[in-house]
Amino acid sequence: MKEYYPVEDIISIGRSGNNKIVLKDPYISKNHLKIVEDEGDFYVEDLNSANGTYINGEKNNGCSENQKWRQNKNRTGRIFICR
């Protein structure tokens, strides 16, 4: 496993070999989530995974009126929990 992965348009994460990042973990679904870049912002989208997607200990329950976001470490854009 690499230490970091370059962010492209879409990065898929899951147990299946067809994902850009493959995690061999029983709590990860075959196609668990994707990170999507859109105009400099990054969105985390759960792909109906069995165990859900958690970000900093908070479950991603979909979009709300007050959309949550976190500044990334490099401060080059925002990472949205949903879009």
Stockholm file with secondary structure:
# STOCKHOLM 1.0

chainA/1-83         MKEYYPVEDIISIGRSGNNKIVLKDPYISKNHLKIVEDEGDFYVEDLNSANGTYINGEKNNGCSENQKWRQNKNRTGRIFICR
#=GR chainA/1-83 SS CCSCCCCCSEEEEESSTTSSEECCCTTSCTTCEEEEEETTEEEEEECSCSSCCEETTEECCCCCSSCCEEECTTCSSEEESCC
#=GC SS_cons        CCSCCCCCSEEEEESSTTSSEECCCTTSCTTCEEEEEETTEEEEEECSCSSCCEETTEECCCCCSSCCEEECTTCSSEEESCC
//
